[in-house]
Amino acid sequence: MEHWAGELIKWSLFAFVAGMFILVFTVSARGRKKDARIREGYEQLARIAPERGWTYQTRAQGEIDQYCGVRPFPGRGSNLRAWHYTTGEFRGRGFKYFEYRSMNLQSGADTGERKQPNIESVFIVTAPGSGPFVQILRPSVLDTLFDRRAKMQLGVPEFDKNFRVITRDEDFVRDALSHTVVPYLTTDPKTRSSLQLRDNELFTWYRGPLTPQAVDEKLNYLCDVLDRVPERAWSAA
């Protein structure tokens, strides 16, 4: 009986060790595939920009300092780096998109591994006029806990449930959003990312690396929103 118990323990340990090796190998292989997909995406970004008549820089320094103080950028800074910085025209509007990277202080802190940056992919399209500062944010736990700014209610339950509007000019927001933008955002709110208007630029962003697929998706999204803002809203701002 003791012999069989010893054999069972031995084979259980062997199975555990083998399972750990398989798990590490699987995770490592997935990580390599993910890294390869990201690198391939970056290579495509560098190719499609000149094909479309756009300007592409692998890294631009100081070009995004003007956006300090708005999401997802820091409150202040200088000579900020923008990766895969691309500018051009899309659907008749000027645009720019890029990655903004900030250091993740938690990544690798306990394992001695190289720290990984937080990556935010940012898209900005020029609006047909200037407007007040407006944020249309997706609700999050952090916003609920720490952002005490007043939330504007538009009186559309599906919209108010899925978005959080921050502004000092409620009249502009109601004029610009209520009739056509809000119905568009509520058709499939899970696919609609946060928006931000500052002066004559409309922003959206997501956490993660830039991809060629996201370029058309996000630029079209911003243009679709701007197409739905009544012209009178800009003239009244």
Backbone as CSV, one residue per row, in Angstrom:
resi,resn,N_x,N_y,N_z,CA_x,CA_y,CA_z,C_x,C_y,C_z
1,MET,0.827,-1.204,0.000,0.000,0.000,0.000,0.864,1.258,0.000
2,GLU,1.929,1.246,0.848,2.833,2.389,0.899,3.544,2.566,-0.427
3,HIS,3.852,1.419,-1.101,4.520,1.482,-2.398,3.648,2.212,-3.409
4,TRP,2.341,1.822,-3.433,1.440,2.463,-4.403,1.221,3.930,-4.072
5,ALA,1.183,4.268,-2.772,1.034,5.669,-2.384,2.232,6.486,-2.826
6,GLY,3.449,5.887,-2.676,4.650,6.588,-3.111,4.664,6.803,-4.612
7,GLU,4.230,5.747,-5.363,4.177,5.873,-6.829,3.179,6.947,-7.247
8,LEU,2.043,6.985,-6.546,1.018,7.973,-6.883,1.537,9.392,-6.655
9,ILE,2.219,9.601,-5.535,2.783,10.924,-5.255,3.822,11.293,-6.298
10,LYS,4.676,10.301,-6.658,5.733,10.567,-7.637,5.148,10.972,-8.979
11,TRP,4.138,10.236,-9.449,3.539,10.540,-10.746,2.714,11.822,-10.696
12,SER,2.142,12.105,-9.548,1.410,13.367,-9.409,2.362,14.557,-9.520
13,LEU,3.525,14.439,-8.870,4.522,15.510,-8.968,5.023,15.662,-10.394
14,PHE,5.244,14.513,-11.050,5.706,14.553,-12.440,4.678,15.251,-13.334
15,ALA,3.398,14.876,-13.118,2.340,15.492,-13.925,2.252,16.995,-13.659
16,PHE,2.439,17.401,-12.387,2.385,18.814,-12.050,3.513,19.586,-12.724
17,VAL,4.733,19.049,-12.625,5.890,19.716,-13.244,5.725,19.788,-14.756
18,ALA,5.296,18.665,-15.351,5.091,18.656,-16.800,4.027,19.666,-17.202
19,GLY,2.966,19.739,-16.402,1.900,20.707,-16.700,2.400,22.134,-16.626
20,MET,3.270,22.420,-15.642,3.814,23.767,-15.526,4.676,24.113,-16.726
21,PHE,5.486,23.149,-17.195,6.314,23.381,-18.379,5.436,23.654,-19.599
22,ILE,4.379,22.872,-19.744,3.470,23.060,-20.888,2.805,24.426,-20.813
23,LEU,2.381,24.830,-19.607,1.740,26.123,-19.437,2.688,27.261,-19.797
24,VAL,3.924,27.193,-19.283,4.914,28.240,-19.582,5.198,28.301,-21.076
25,PHE,5.336,27.133,-21.713,5.601,27.099,-23.151,4.434,27.695,-23.939
26,THR,3.202,27.332,-23.519,2.021,27.835,-24.224,1.900,29.343,-24.100
27,VAL,2.076,29.854,-22.868,1.988,31.296,-22.653,3.075,32.020,-23.433
28,SER,4.284,31.455,-23.422,5.392,32.074,-24.149,5.129,32.099,-25.647
29,ALA,4.593,30.987,-26.164,4.295,30.919,-27.601,3.223,31.934,-27.980
30,ARG,2.193,32.055,-27.141,1.144,33.049,-27.414,1.707,34.452,-27.377
31,GLY,2.610,34.712,-26.419,3.228,36.031,-26.322,4.039,36.360,-27.564
32,ARG,4.773,35.362,-28.081,5.571,35.593,-29.289,4.675,35.858,-30.487
33,LYS,3.566,35.128,-30.585,2.631,35.351,-31.691,2.009,36.736,-31.602
34,LYS,1.648,37.147,-30.379,1.071,38.475,-30.193,2.067,39.551,-30.582
35,ASP,3.319,39.410,-30.133,4.353,40.386,-30.483,4.563,40.439,-31.993
36,ALA,4.514,39.276,-32.634,4.702,39.236,-34.085,3.554,39.955,-34.801
37,ARG,2.323,39.764,-34.312,1.182,40.449,-34.914,1.299,41.966,-34.753
38,ILE,1.762,42.408,-33.580,1.914,43.839,-33.351,2.977,44.415,-34.275
39,ARG,4.122,43.726,-34.399,5.181,44.207,-35.284,4.712,44.257,-36.734
40,GLU,3.965,43.236,-37.140,3.436,43.220,-38.504,2.474,44.392,-38.719
41,GLY,1.669,44.689,-37.703,0.759,45.825,-37.801,1.510,47.137,-37.945
42,TYR,2.581,47.301,-37.188,3.393,48.517,-37.295,3.993,48.651,-38.695
43,GLU,4.446,47.545,-39.241,5.012,47.587,-40.596,3.955,48.000,-41.615
44,GLN,2.732,47.517,-41.429,1.647,47.898,-42.336,1.313,49.380,-42.189
45,LEU,1.347,49.895,-40.972,1.078,51.316,-40.769,2.086,52.177,-41.518
46,ALA,3.335,51.760,-41.486,4.376,52.513,-42.197,4.178,52.451,-43.703
47,ARG,3.574,51.366,-44.205,3.363,51.219,-45.652,2.132,51.964,-46.143
48,ILE,1.020,51.870,-45.371,-0.227,52.421,-45.894,-0.236,53.944,-45.889
49,ALA,0.536,54.563,-44.995,0.521,56.033,-44.932,0.969,56.664,-46.251
50,PRO,2.157,56.342,-46.782,2.546,56.951,-48.057,1.657,56.530,-49.216
51,GLU,1.111,55.313,-49.156,0.201,54.874,-50.211,-1.039,55.763,-50.285
52,ARG,-1.439,56.332,-49.142,-2.632,57.177,-49.083,-2.292,58.666,-49.101
53,GLY,-1.029,58.975,-49.281,-0.629,60.372,-49.302,-0.505,60.992,-47.927
54,TRP,-0.345,60.184,-46.897,-0.218,60.668,-45.535,1.249,60.757,-45.136
55,THR,1.515,61.493,-44.076,2.874,61.632,-43.544,3.018,60.741,-42.309
56,TYR,4.084,59.950,-42.306,4.289,58.977,-41.223,5.672,59.163,-40.616
57,GLN,5.716,59.166,-39.289,6.987,59.168,-38.555,6.942,58.065,-37.512
58,THR,7.983,57.255,-37.471,8.026,56.206,-36.455,7.959,56.808,-35.063
59,ARG,8.655,57.940,-34.877,8.631,58.612,-33.580,8.713,60.114,-33.797
60,ALA,7.803,60.842,-33.170,7.806,62.304,-33.238,7.906,62.852,-31.823
61,GLN,8.741,63.855,-31.631,8.965,64.403,-30.295,8.430,65.828,-30.218
62,GLY,7.622,66.102,-29.193,7.119,67.445,-28.970,5.859,67.795,-29.740
63,GLU,5.418,66.920,-30.638,4.258,67.232,-31.477,2.936,67.170,-30.711
64,ILE,2.917,66.485,-29.580,1.653,66.320,-28.849,1.663,67.030,-27.496
65,ASP,2.671,67.871,-27.254,2.728,68.596,-25.980,1.478,69.441,-25.764
66,GLN,0.900,69.942,-26.860,-0.268,70.820,-26.769,-1.482,70.129,-26.146
67,TYR,-1.463,68.798,-26.103,-2.610,68.068,-25.587,-2.494,67.723,-24.111
68,CYS,-1.446,68.154,-23.451,-1.328,67.909,-22.011,-2.543,68.497,-21.296
69,GLY,-3.064,67.744,-20.358,-4.217,68.192,-19.606,-5.527,67.605,-20.076
70,VAL,-5.517,66.914,-21.226,-6.730,66.242,-21.695,-6.432,64.759,-21.817
71,ARG,-7.469,63.962,-21.739,-7.276,62.516,-21.801,-6.782,62.107,-23.177
72,PRO,-5.904,61.088,-23.226,-5.329,60.307,-22.129,-3.914,60.771,-21.761
73,PHE,-3.646,62.063,-21.904,-2.298,62.595,-21.715,-2.088,63.076,-20.285
74,PRO,-0.834,63.277,-19.892,-0.569,63.758,-18.532,-1.005,65.209,-18.376
75,GLY,-1.082,65.658,-17.125,-1.507,67.021,-16.860,-0.542,68.059,-17.392
76,ARG,0.736,67.717,-17.431,1.752,68.614,-17.954,2.920,67.807,-18.477
77,GLY,3.749,68.445,-19.288,4.909,67.765,-19.833,5.450,68.499,-21.042
78,SER,6.623,68.096,-21.482,7.235,68.687,-22.663,8.031,67.614,-23.393
79,ASN,8.169,67.809,-24.697,8.883,66.844,-25.550,8.326,65.433,-25.416
80,LEU,7.000,65.342,-25.299,6.377,64.027,-25.243,6.578,63.303,-26.569
81,ARG,6.731,62.012,-26.501,6.937,61.215,-27.706,5.625,60.642,-28.211
82,ALA,5.446,60.730,-29.502,4.308,60.098,-30.165,4.871,59.062,-31.129
83,TRP,4.430,57.833,-31.021,4.928,56.746,-31.853,3.963,56.498,-33.012
84,HIS,4.553,56.205,-34.178,3.771,55.955,-35.400,2.861,57.162,-35.687
85,TYR,3.445,58.333,-35.558,2.727,59.602,-35.697,2.395,59.828,-37.169
86,THR,1.111,59.903,-37.471,0.646,59.978,-38.851,-0.342,61.123,-38.997
87,THR,-0.172,61.913,-40.056,-1.076,63.021,-40.328,-1.504,62.969,-41.787
88,GLY,-2.644,63.572,-42.068,-3.117,63.584,-43.447,-4.546,64.062,-43.524
89,GLU,-5.242,63.623,-44.575,-6.642,63.991,-44.778,-7.461,62.732,-44.980
90,PHE,-8.646,62.711,-44.343,-9.524,61.551,-44.410,-10.955,62.057,-44.520
91,ARG,-11.634,61.650,-45.559,-13.017,62.090,-45.809,-13.122,63.615,-45.772
92,GLY,-12.097,64.265,-46.336,-12.114,65.717,-46.443,-11.743,66.460,-45.179
93,ARG,-11.284,65.751,-44.148,-10.930,66.389,-42.882,-9.481,66.064,-42.516
94,GLY,-8.801,67.042,-41.937,-7.460,66.789,-41.434,-7.501,65.895,-40.216
95,PHE,-6.479,65.079,-40.054,-6.438,64.157,-38.917,-5.006,63.917,-38.486
96,LYS,-4.875,63.297,-37.340,-3.607,62.725,-36.882,-3.935,61.533,-36.001
97,TYR,-3.076,60.552,-36.010,-3.194,59.444,-35.070,-1.813,58.980,-34.671
98,PHE,-1.718,58.357,-33.500,-0.414,57.975,-32.955,-0.617,57.133,-31.700
99,GLU,0.470,56.570,-31.221,0.498,55.920,-29.909,1.135,56.873,-28.905
100,TYR,0.517,56.971,-27.740,1.148,57.655,-26.622,1.497,56.598,-25.581
101,ARG,2.750,56.553,-25.177,3.213,55.526,-24.247,3.661,56.168,-22.946
102,SER,3.208,55.598,-21.838,3.649,56.025,-20.513,4.116,54.795,-19.751
103,MET,5.037,55.008,-18.827,5.615,53.871,-18.133,4.633,53.253,-17.154
104,ASN,4.509,51.933,-17.220,3.698,51.176,-16.270,4.583,50.821,-15.080
105,LEU,4.377,51.495,-13.962,5.247,51.310,-12.800,5.065,49.950,-12.144
106,GLN,3.937,49.287,-12.387,3.670,47.994,-11.763,4.252,46.840,-12.556
107,SER,4.304,46.986,-13.885,4.747,45.881,-14.725,6.194,45.523,-14.432
108,GLY,6.417,44.245,-14.126,7.770,43.762,-13.905,8.353,44.138,-12.560
109,ALA,7.565,44.784,-11.690,8.113,45.278,-10.432,8.555,44.151,-9.515
110,ASP,7.859,43.017,-9.539,8.179,41.930,-8.618,9.010,40.828,-9.257
111,THR,9.101,40.837,-10.585,9.771,39.727,-11.253,11.132,40.088,-11.804
112,GLY,11.479,41.375,-11.774,12.754,41.780,-12.342,12.714,41.893,-13.850
113,GLU,11.544,41.694,-14.464,11.432,41.799,-15.908,11.423,43.268,-16.319
114,ARG,11.698,43.492,-17.605,11.665,44.843,-18.142,10.248,45.386,-18.067
115,LYS,10.122,46.601,-17.552,8.797,47.205,-17.403,8.177,47.443,-18.771
116,GLN,6.891,47.185,-18.880,6.166,47.385,-20.121,5.389,48.701,-20.052
117,PRO,5.356,49.465,-21.149,4.632,50.735,-21.116,3.131,50.548,-21.243
118,ASN,2.387,51.501,-20.726,0.973,51.604,-21.056,0.884,52.273,-22.430
119,ILE,0.099,51.700,-23.316,-0.033,52.240,-24.668,-1.462,52.713,-24.882
120,GLU,-1.601,53.962,-25.293,-2.897,54.519,-25.678,-2.820,54.899,-27.154
121,SER,-3.733,54.384,-27.950,-3.813,54.740,-29.367,-4.821,55.867,-29.511
122,VAL,-4.362,56.980,-30.070,-5.145,58.219,-30.086,-5.429,58.627,-31.535
123,PHE,-6.660,59.081,-31.765,-7.088,59.532,-33.096,-7.734,60.902,-32.943
124,ILE,-7.356,61.842,-33.801,-7.850,63.209,-33.709,-8.245,63.680,-35.105
125,VAL,-9.450,64.214,-35.239,-9.940,64.733,-36.521,-10.358,66.183,-36.328
126,THR,-10.055,67.015,-37.327,-10.413,68.434,-37.268,-11.903,68.619,-37.498
127,ALA,-12.536,69.366,-36.617,-13.967,69.660,-36.722,-14.193,70.864,-37.635
128,PRO,-15.412,71.048,-38.138,-15.688,72.181,-39.026,-15.757,73.525,-38.303
129,GLY,-15.725,73.519,-36.986,-15.737,74.753,-36.205,-15.242,74.468,-34.805
130,SER,-15.112,75.512,-34.012,-14.648,75.344,-32.635,-15.833,75.231,-31.689
131,GLY,-15.636,74.470,-30.643,-16.675,74.304,-29.641,-16.066,74.317,-28.255
132,PRO,-16.893,74.313,-27.216,-16.383,74.261,-25.845,-15.803,72.886,-25.533
133,PHE,-15.098,72.806,-24.434,-14.508,71.531,-24.025,-15.616,70.575,-23.582
134,VAL,-15.690,69.422,-24.215,-16.715,68.425,-23.917,-16.070,67.049,-23.867
135,GLN,-16.391,66.281,-22.840,-15.964,64.890,-22.756,-17.193,63.990,-22.744
136,ILE,-17.180,62.986,-23.600,-18.230,61.965,-23.623,-17.529,60.653,-23.305
137,LEU,-17.570,60.251,-22.052,-16.742,59.160,-21.553,-17.559,57.907,-21.315
138,ARG,-16.919,56.774,-21.537,-17.533,55.514,-21.131,-17.380,55.370,-19.629
139,PRO,-18.420,54.979,-18.894,-18.325,54.837,-17.445,-17.262,53.810,-17.055
140,SER,-16.573,54.081,-15.961,-15.582,53.153,-15.453,-15.578,53.219,-13.932
141,VAL,-14.978,52.221,-13.320,-14.896,52.194,-11.851,-14.096,53.383,-11.350
142,LEU,-12.982,53.715,-12.030,-12.149,54.832,-11.593,-12.910,56.145,-11.661
143,ASP,-13.678,56.337,-12.746,-14.473,57.557,-12.851,-15.487,57.650,-11.715
144,THR,-16.115,56.539,-11.433,-17.128,56.523,-10.372,-16.521,56.877,-9.025
145,LEU,-15.303,56.384,-8.765,-14.685,56.575,-7.458,-14.016,57.934,-7.306
146,PHE,-13.357,58.419,-8.377,-12.474,59.576,-8.215,-12.900,60.827,-8.974
147,ASP,-13.688,60.674,-10.016,-14.081,61.846,-10.801,-15.391,62.394,-10.251
148,ARG,-15.295,63.484,-9.507,-16.463,64.049,-8.837,-17.139,65.143,-9.658
149,ARG,-16.713,65.357,-10.882,-17.344,66.382,-11.700,-18.796,66.008,-12.002
150,ALA,-19.608,67.045,-12.171,-21.031,66.816,-12.424,-21.223,66.116,-13.762
151,LYS,-22.127,65.171,-13.764,-22.451,64.433,-14.974,-23.720,65.003,-15.576
152,MET,-23.651,65.342,-16.847,-24.810,65.895,-17.530,-25.718,64.775,-18.006
153,GLN,-26.998,64.905,-17.764,-27.982,63.943,-18.218,-28.709,64.508,-19.438
154,LEU,-28.799,63.712,-20.494,-29.500,64.154,-21.690,-30.948,63.672,-21.730
155,GLY,-31.324,62.834,-20.766,-32.698,62.359,-20.723,-32.983,61.214,-21.672
156,VAL,-31.916,60.587,-22.196,-32.067,59.405,-23.050,-31.471,58.234,-22.267
157,PRO,-32.307,57.363,-21.681,-31.796,56.331,-20.768,-30.654,55.494,-21.339
158,GLU,-30.767,55.048,-22.578,-29.722,54.204,-23.158,-28.405,54.957,-23.267
159,PHE,-28.477,56.233,-23.610,-27.261,57.049,-23.704,-26.710,57.353,-22.314
160,ASP,-27.556,57.808,-21.412,-27.099,58.187,-20.069,-26.515,56.998,-19.315
161,LYS,-26.961,55.791,-19.630,-26.432,54.592,-18.985,-25.038,54.250,-19.503
162,ASN,-24.767,54.521,-20.769,-23.531,54.071,-21.401,-22.472,55.150,-21.561
163,PHE,-22.849,56.411,-21.325,-21.898,57.508,-21.498,-22.030,58.503,-20.362
164,ARG,-20.916,59.198,-20.114,-20.867,60.215,-19.069,-20.391,61.507,-19.716
165,VAL,-21.235,62.529,-19.721,-20.921,63.788,-20.400,-20.436,64.815,-19.381
166,ILE,-19.261,65.394,-19.651,-18.684,66.441,-18.804,-18.542,67.695,-19.655
167,THR,-19.157,68.787,-19.244,-19.062,70.045,-19.989,-19.530,71.188,-19.110
168,ARG,-19.117,72.406,-19.478,-19.630,73.609,-18.834,-20.642,74.316,-19.727
169,ASP,-20.884,73.778,-20.897,-21.808,74.407,-21.840,-22.865,73.387,-22.254
170,GLU,-23.858,73.200,-21.408,-24.883,72.205,-21.672,-25.725,72.568,-22.896
171,ASP,-25.885,73.857,-23.154,-26.662,74.259,-24.322,-26.005,73.771,-25.608
172,PHE,-24.681,73.913,-25.695,-23.973,73.438,-26.882,-24.137,71.934,-27.029
173,VAL,-23.983,71.204,-25.935,-24.074,69.747,-25.990,-25.450,69.315,-26.468
174,ARG,-26.493,69.919,-25.923,-27.840,69.523,-26.339,-28.082,69.861,-27.808
175,ASP,-27.573,71.002,-28.246,-27.757,71.394,-29.641,-26.948,70.507,-30.567
176,ALA,-25.723,70.140,-30.135,-24.824,69.382,-31.003,-25.131,67.883,-31.021
177,LEU,-25.608,67.345,-29.898,-25.724,65.894,-29.775,-27.138,65.340,-29.861
178,SER,-28.104,66.065,-29.339,-29.400,65.461,-29.049,-30.106,64.851,-30.252
179,HIS,-30.114,65.534,-31.386,-30.986,65.122,-32.485,-30.423,63.969,-33.317
180,THR,-29.121,63.961,-33.577,-28.568,62.945,-34.482,-27.381,62.180,-33.902
181,VAL,-26.564,62.825,-33.081,-25.380,62.144,-32.546,-25.770,61.107,-31.500
182,VAL,-26.649,61.474,-30.577,-27.061,60.532,-29.535,-27.681,59.269,-30.117
183,PRO,-28.621,59.359,-31.076,-29.145,58.120,-31.680,-28.046,57.270,-32.322
184,TYR,-27.058,57.921,-32.935,-25.952,57.173,-33.546,-25.134,56.441,-32.477
185,LEU,-24.820,57.119,-31.387,-24.005,56.510,-30.336,-24.744,55.382,-29.624
186,THR,-26.060,55.432,-29.593,-26.822,54.407,-28.877,-27.234,53.240,-29.762
187,THR,-26.932,53.280,-31.068,-27.276,52.139,-31.917,-26.499,50.899,-31.509
188,ASP,-25.244,51.081,-31.108,-24.441,49.960,-30.620,-23.411,50.527,-29.649
189,PRO,-23.846,50.936,-28.457,-22.967,51.674,-27.547,-21.719,50.916,-27.123
190,LYS,-21.738,49.595,-27.149,-20.557,48.834,-26.727,-19.374,49.032,-27.669
191,THR,-19.658,49.392,-28.917,-18.568,49.587,-29.887,-18.117,51.038,-29.952
192,ARG,-18.775,51.935,-29.232,-18.456,53.357,-29.313,-17.474,53.731,-28.207
193,SER,-16.318,54.211,-28.594,-15.311,54.598,-27.609,-15.546,56.031,-27.143
194,SER,-14.832,56.423,-26.096,-14.973,57.767,-25.535,-14.633,58.829,-26.576
195,LEU,-15.234,60.005,-26.404,-15.002,61.139,-27.288,-14.633,62.357,-26.452
196,GLN,-13.916,63.266,-27.102,-13.527,64.491,-26.424,-13.386,65.594,-27.466
197,LEU,-14.051,66.704,-27.233,-13.928,67.861,-28.121,-13.157,68.952,-27.404
198,ARG,-12.100,69.443,-28.060,-11.351,70.584,-27.528,-11.095,71.544,-28.670
199,ASP,-11.641,72.724,-28.561,-11.539,73.717,-29.634,-12.105,73.120,-30.924
200,ASN,-11.250,72.960,-31.943,-11.755,72.453,-33.224,-11.256,71.043,-33.521
201,GLU,-11.015,70.252,-32.479,-10.535,68.887,-32.685,-11.368,67.906,-31.869
202,LEU,-11.722,66.805,-32.505,-12.470,65.733,-31.852,-11.550,64.526,-31.690
203,PHE,-11.481,64.007,-30.463,-10.575,62.913,-30.116,-11.365,61.635,-29.831
204,THR,-10.730,60.510,-30.087,-11.113,59.243,-29.476,-9.843,58.451,-29.245
205,TRP,-9.914,57.427,-28.396,-8.711,56.668,-28.050,-9.123,55.320,-27.465
206,TYR,-8.158,54.428,-27.428,-8.354,53.145,-26.759,-7.017,52.676,-26.211
207,ARG,-7.046,51.804,-25.244,-5.809,51.277,-24.657,-5.337,50.085,-25.466
208,GLY,-4.106,50.152,-25.960,-3.540,49.069,-26.743,-2.802,49.609,-27.957
209,PRO,-2.034,48.750,-28.633,-1.236,49.190,-29.776,-2.105,49.615,-30.963
210,LEU,-1.553,50.485,-31.786,-2.198,50.857,-33.043,-2.240,49.655,-33.975
211,THR,-3.322,49.547,-34.711,-3.445,48.503,-35.732,-3.979,49.132,-37.012
212,PRO,-3.644,48.577,-38.166,-4.195,49.101,-39.419,-5.723,49.066,-39.439
213,GLN,-6.314,48.044,-38.836,-7.768,47.933,-38.821,-8.397,49.079,-38.020
214,ALA,-7.741,49.473,-36.933,-8.289,50.532,-36.094,-8.244,51.887,-36.783
215,VAL,-7.296,52.079,-37.694,-7.160,53.374,-38.355,-8.452,53.759,-39.066
216,ASP,-8.905,52.918,-39.985,-10.135,53.229,-40.713,-11.345,53.244,-39.779
217,GLU,-11.383,52.304,-38.845,-12.533,52.214,-37.940,-12.685,53.489,-37.113
218,LYS,-11.606,53.959,-36.499,-11.696,55.113,-35.606,-11.823,56.426,-36.374
219,LEU,-11.123,56.561,-37.498,-11.268,57.787,-38.278,-12.686,57.897,-38.839
220,ASN,-13.240,56.783,-39.301,-14.632,56.800,-39.764,-15.584,57.139,-38.623
221,TYR,-15.316,56.611,-37.446,-16.145,56.885,-36.272,-16.181,58.381,-35.977
222,LEU,-15.014,59.021,-35.945,-14.961,60.454,-35.669,-15.665,61.258,-36.756
223,CYS,-15.424,60.884,-38.007,-16.086,61.596,-39.103,-17.601,61.396,-39.068
224,ASP,-18.038,60.185,-38.721,-19.479,59.930,-38.621,-20.116,60.808,-37.548
225,VAL,-19.430,60.981,-36.423,-19.953,61.849,-35.366,-20.029,63.288,-35.855
226,LEU,-18.940,63.776,-36.469,-18.921,65.163,-36.933,-19.967,65.406,-38.012
227,ASP,-20.191,64.411,-38.867,-21.218,64.559,-39.908,-22.602,64.776,-39.310
228,ARG,-22.809,64.302,-38.088,-24.128,64.363,-37.464,-24.325,65.591,-36.577
229,VAL,-23.269,66.376,-36.377,-23.409,67.596,-35.583,-23.993,68.695,-36.471
230,PRO,-25.118,69.280,-36.097,-25.716,70.336,-36.926,-24.762,71.521,-37.098
231,GLU,-24.742,72.076,-38.289,-23.842,73.204,-38.555,-24.118,74.381,-37.639
232,ARG,-25.382,74.565,-37.251,-25.728,75.693,-36.399,-25.079,75.598,-35.032
233,ALA,-24.744,74.367,-34.596,-24.116,74.211,-33.284,-22.750,74.875,-33.260
234,TRP,-22.004,74.787,-34.366,-20.680,75.394,-34.419,-20.790,76.908,-34.452
235,SER,-21.739,77.424,-35.203,-21.860,78.874,-35.310,-22.351,79.495,-34.021
236,ALA,-23.072,78.717,-33.211,-23.605,79.249,-31.965,-22.620,79.099,-30.808
237,ALA,-21.564,78.288,-31.006,-20.612,78.005,-29.907,-19.815,79.257,-29.533
